[in-house]
Amino acid sequence: MTRDKSVTACARALARVVFDVRVGGVALFAVAALHCEPADEAPPPGTAAAGTSVPGAPPPGAPPMPTAPPPGVTLGPTGPPPGYSPSVAAGIDAGSPVVSYASGEYAIGVDPDTYDDTDRSALTDFRAALDPYGSWADDPAYGMVWTPSPDAAGAGFAPYVSSGHWAYDDDWVWVSDYPWGWAPFHYGRWVLVAGRVWSWIPGRSYRGAWVTWAVDDAYAYLGWAPLAPEFVWVGGVATARHDASAPQFVFCPRAAVFAPEARSKVVVGAAAVAIAARMHLYVAVAVGGRAASGPSPARFGYAAGQVPRPAGAGGAGVERAEQFARRSTTDAGAPTGGPHP
């Protein structure tokens, strides 16, 4: 991808909205005054472990991080950012026919053994894994959705924040600590139903994490938000939809992006408002027809040996999710009642 092409893609992702939505004590933000620049330009910052530049704390002079929204912050969702596109926000080059997922083993959309995201098996394949931990409902705005129960998700649940952490395997991978987390964090989309309850729209294509990314110019913070849905299920049929809500971002200092528990490291309150004002969407540059959706850990000063891979029980969940992406190995990933034609 050339510089001009990257800038054009970024221009389509401009947004000029700021708001704070508090869900269960976690502050979620829309990125403010986003601006454009190719994501792979400028040298990376100093090594994260060395603590140079920004050592993982809010910038000097930032206000403390209260547990309540600061004065003057509008609560509740607004309209979508002008020009927002889920595929652009995810860092996918619209002109590239092949996009690999986290393991890098095969390319979705090319291998006939993989599923389209709108394959109707998404409505049935995850039932056995998710039914014990939540309930299904036909939401008037988002169609068929699954909502984890409070007992299964815990208080103040937020996707890609609660009970899990980031790892990296050719792209960012969310490693969930939930026994059910292998499915809805690697398939489908999360949405705020009625602006207050996180629910999941089934999808059948795998990704290490279905999120969009934001960074600041110094790569001092990493921001992420659940990627907006491109379709909903109405009467068992995938129906195109443009989500009316803006992405709900959280921000984490670069020294803590691989912390074992992400929730304890995200910045909240007034300090998060200050960070949001200088963040912009990350737009990846495709190389050889492929693009990782998120920025390289090297941009935050991490050497290769400092970057964790999926491991342990959570890593086994990631492996299960990857296995579930192929028709030939779906049955090995979780019981579904048989392969799909």
C-alpha positions in Angstrom: 0.0 0.0 0.0 1.4 3.4 -0.9 1.4 6.4 1.3 -1.3 8.1 -0.7 -3.5 5.0 -0.5 -3.0 4.8 3.2 -3.9 8.4 3.8 -7.0 8.0 1.6 -8.1 5.1 3.7 -7.5 7.0 6.9 -9.4 10.0 5.6 -12.5 7.8 5.3 -12.2 7.0 9.0 -12.2 10.6 10.3 -14.4 11.2 13.4 -15.2 14.2 15.4 -17.1 13.0 18.4 -16.2 12.7 22.1 -18.3 11.0 24.7 -18.0 8.8 27.8 -20.2 5.8 28.3 -19.9 4.2 31.7 -20.8 0.5 31.8 -20.3 -1.2 35.1 -17.6 1.2 36.2 -15.5 1.0 33.0 -15.3 4.2 31.0 -15.6 3.8 27.3 -14.8 6.5 24.9 -15.2 7.5 21.3 -12.0 8.7 19.8 -11.9 12.5 19.4 -10.8 14.6 16.4 -9.2 11.7 14.6 -6.5 12.7 12.1 -4.7 10.9 9.3 -1.2 9.5 8.8 0.1 6.2 7.5 0.4 3.8 10.4 3.9 2.5 9.6 5.8 5.8 9.4 8.0 7.4 12.1 10.4 5.3 14.2 9.1 3.3 17.1 9.4 4.7 20.6 11.9 3.7 23.2 11.8 0.1 24.5 8.8 -0.3 26.8 10.7 -2.2 29.3 13.2 0.6 29.7 10.6 3.0 30.8 11.7 5.8 28.4 9.4 8.5 27.0 6.1 7.5 28.6 6.6 4.7 31.1 3.0 3.6 31.2 1.5 6.3 33.4 -0.8 9.1 32.4 1.0 12.2 31.0 2.5 14.7 33.4 -0.1 17.0 34.9 -3.0 14.7 34.0 -5.8 14.8 36.6 -6.4 11.8 38.9 -8.5 8.9 37.7 -11.8 9.2 39.5 -14.5 6.5 39.4 -17.2 8.9 38.3 -17.5 10.7 35.0 -15.8 14.1 35.0 -18.0 17.2 34.8 -19.0 18.2 31.3 -18.7 14.8 29.7 -21.9 13.8 27.9 -23.2 10.4 28.8 -24.7 8.0 26.3 -24.1 7.2 22.7 -24.1 9.7 19.8 -24.3 9.2 16.1 -21.5 7.3 14.2 -18.3 9.1 13.4 -18.5 10.7 9.9 -17.1 8.3 7.3 -16.7 5.5 9.8 -16.2 2.1 8.1 -15.7 -1.1 10.2 -13.4 -2.5 7.6 -11.3 0.7 7.4 -11.3 1.0 11.2 -10.1 -2.6 11.5 -7.1 -1.8 9.3 -8.2 -3.9 6.4 -7.2 -2.7 3.0 -10.4 -2.7 0.9 -8.4 -3.4 -2.2 -6.7 -6.5 -0.8 -8.5 -9.8 -1.6 -6.7 -11.8 1.1 -6.7 -11.1 4.9 -5.1 -13.5 7.3 -6.2 -14.0 10.8 -4.1 -14.2 13.9 -2.4 -17.6 13.5 -1.4 -16.6 9.9 -2.0 -20.2 8.9 -4.6 -19.6 6.2 -6.5 -16.7 4.7 -10.2 -16.2 5.3 -12.3 -15.8 2.1 -10.0 -17.9 0.0 -9.8 -21.3 1.6 -13.1 -23.2 0.8 -12.7 -25.0 4.1 -13.5 -21.8 6.0 -16.8 -20.1 6.6 -18.2 -16.8 5.4 -19.1 -14.5 8.4 -22.7 -14.7 7.4 -22.9 -18.4 7.2 -26.2 -19.5 8.9 -24.3 -22.1 10.9 -23.3 -19.2 13.2 -26.8 -19.3 14.6 -26.5 -23.0 15.7 -22.8 -23.9 16.0 -22.2 -21.9 19.2 -25.4 -22.9 21.0 -23.9 -25.9 22.9 -21.0 -23.8 24.1 -22.9 -20.7 25.1 -26.3 -21.9 26.3 -25.1 -22.7 29.8 -23.7 -19.2 30.3 -26.3 -16.9 29.0 -29.6 -16.4 27.1 -30.6 -15.8 23.5 -33.1 -13.1 22.5 -34.5 -11.5 19.4 -33.6 -7.8 19.9 -35.6 -5.2 17.9 -32.5 -3.3 17.0 -29.9 -6.1 16.6 -31.8 -9.2 15.8 -30.8 -12.5 17.4 -28.2 -11.9 20.1 -26.7 -13.8 23.0 -26.2 -12.1 26.4 -23.9 -13.6 29.1 -25.6 -13.9 32.5 -24.3 -11.8 35.4 -23.0 -15.0 37.1 -21.1 -16.0 34.0 -19.6 -12.6 33.1 -19.3 -10.9 36.5 -20.1 -7.4 37.5 -19.4 -4.6 35.1 -18.7 -6.9 32.1 -17.2 -5.3 29.0 -15.9 -7.3 26.0 -12.1 -7.3 25.4 -11.7 -5.7 28.9 -13.0 -8.1 31.5 -11.3 -11.4 32.5 -8.7 -11.6 29.8 -5.5 -10.2 28.3 -3.7 -9.5 25.0 -1.2 -11.7 23.3 0.3 -11.5 19.8 0.6 -14.1 17.1 1.1 -12.3 13.8 -1.7 -10.0 15.0 -3.3 -9.2 18.4 -5.2 -12.1 20.0 -7.6 -11.7 22.9 -7.0 -14.5 25.4 -10.1 -14.9 27.5 -10.3 -16.4 31.0 -14.0 -17.3 30.6 -14.7 -20.9 29.9 -17.1 -19.7 27.1 -14.7 -17.0 25.9 -13.2 -19.0 23.0 -16.3 -18.3 21.0 -17.7 -14.7 21.2 -14.3 -13.0 21.3 -13.1 -14.6 18.1 -16.4 -14.7 16.2 -19.2 -12.3 15.7 -19.6 -8.7 17.1 -20.4 -7.2 20.5 -23.0 -4.4 20.8 -24.4 -2.3 23.6 -28.1 -3.2 23.6 -30.2 -0.3 24.7 -27.0 1.5 25.5 -26.4 -0.5 28.6 -26.1 -4.3 28.2 -23.3 -5.9 26.1 -24.7 -8.7 23.8 -23.2 -10.7 21.1 -24.2 -11.0 17.4 -23.1 -14.4 16.0 -20.7 -14.5 13.1 -18.8 -17.4 11.6 -15.4 -16.0 10.5 -12.5 -16.2 12.9 -10.2 -13.4 14.0 -7.9 -13.0 17.0 -10.1 -10.2 18.1 -12.9 -8.3 16.4 -11.8 -4.9 17.5 -10.8 -1.6 16.0 -7.6 0.2 17.2 -6.5 3.7 18.1 -3.0 5.1 18.9 -1.5 8.5 19.7 1.4 10.0 17.8 4.0 8.8 20.4 2.5 5.3 20.7 2.3 5.9 24.4 -1.2 4.4 24.6 -3.1 1.7 22.8 -6.9 2.0 22.4 -9.3 -0.6 21.3 -13.1 -1.0 20.9 -15.4 -3.8 19.7 -15.8 -3.6 16.0 -19.3 -2.5 14.9 -21.5 -5.1 13.3 -21.9 -5.1 9.5 -25.0 -7.3 9.7 -27.6 -8.6 12.1 -29.8 -11.8 12.0 -33.4 -11.2 11.2 -35.6 -14.2 10.8 -32.5 -16.4 10.4 -31.2 -14.2 7.6 -28.1 -12.0 7.7 -29.2 -8.5 7.0 -26.8 -5.6 6.3 -26.8 -3.0 9.0 -24.8 0.2 9.8 -24.6 0.5 13.5 -25.8 3.8 14.8 -23.5 3.9 17.8 -19.9 5.1 17.8 -17.0 2.7 18.8 -16.6 2.4 22.6 -12.9 2.8 23.2 -10.8 2.0 26.3 -7.1 3.1 26.6 -4.1 1.3 28.1 -0.6 2.7 28.6 1.9 0.9 26.4 3.9 -0.6 29.2 0.8 -2.5 30.4 -0.8 -3.7 27.1 0.2 -7.3 27.7 -0.7 -7.3 31.4 -2.3 -10.5 32.7 -5.5 -8.7 33.5 -6.4 -5.9 31.1 -9.2 -4.5 33.1 -6.9 -3.4 35.9 -4.7 -1.4 33.5 -7.1 0.6 31.4 -7.3 4.3 32.2 -10.6 5.7 33.4 -12.1 9.0 34.4 -10.7 12.4 33.6 -7.3 11.1 32.6 -9.0 9.0 29.9 -10.8 12.0 28.6 -7.4 13.8 28.1 -6.0 10.7 26.4 -9.0 10.3 24.0 -8.5 13.9 22.7 -5.1 12.9 21.2 -5.9 9.4 19.9 -6.5 8.5 16.2 -7.6 5.4 14.5 -4.8 3.0 13.5 -4.9 2.2 9.8 -2.7 -0.7 8.8 -0.6 -0.9 5.7 -1.0 -4.1 3.7 2.1 -6.0 2.7 1.8 -8.7 0.1 -1.9 -8.5 0.1 -2.2 -9.1 3.8 -2.7 -6.7 6.7 -2.6 -7.2 10.5 -5.5 -5.2 12.0 -3.5 -3.8 14.9 -0.2 -2.0 15.3 3.0 -4.1 15.7 4.1 -4.4 19.4 7.5 -3.1 18.1 5.7 0.3 17.7 5.3 0.4 21.5 9.0 -0.6 22.1 8.6 -4.3 22.6 11.3 -6.6 21.5 10.3 -9.9 20.0 11.2 -11.8 23.1 9.0 -9.6 25.3 5.8 -10.3 23.3 3.6 -13.0 24.8 2.0 -15.7 22.7 -1.4 -17.3 23.7 -0.6 -19.9 26.4 -2.2 -21.8 29.2 -5.9 -22.4 29.5 -6.7 -19.2 27.6 -4.3 -20.2 24.9 -6.1 -23.6 24.6 -9.3 -21.6 24.1 -7.6 -19.7 21.2 -6.5 -22.9 19.7 -10.1 -24.2 20.0 -11.4 -21.1 18.3 -8.9 -21.4 15.4 -9.8 -25.1 15.0 -13.5 -24.1 14.9 -12.9 -21.9 11.9 -12.5 -24.8 9.5 -15.3 -27.0 8.3 -13.1 -30.0 8.4 -12.2 -29.5 12.1 -15.4 -27.8 13.5 -16.4 -31.0 15.3 -13.1 -31.1 17.1 -13.6 -27.5 18.3 -16.9 -28.1 20.0 -19.9 -30.3 19.6 -22.3 -28.9 17.0 -24.3 -31.9 15.8 -22.2 -32.6 12.7 -20.4 -30.8 9.9 -22.2 -28.3 7.6 -22.4 -28.7 3.9 
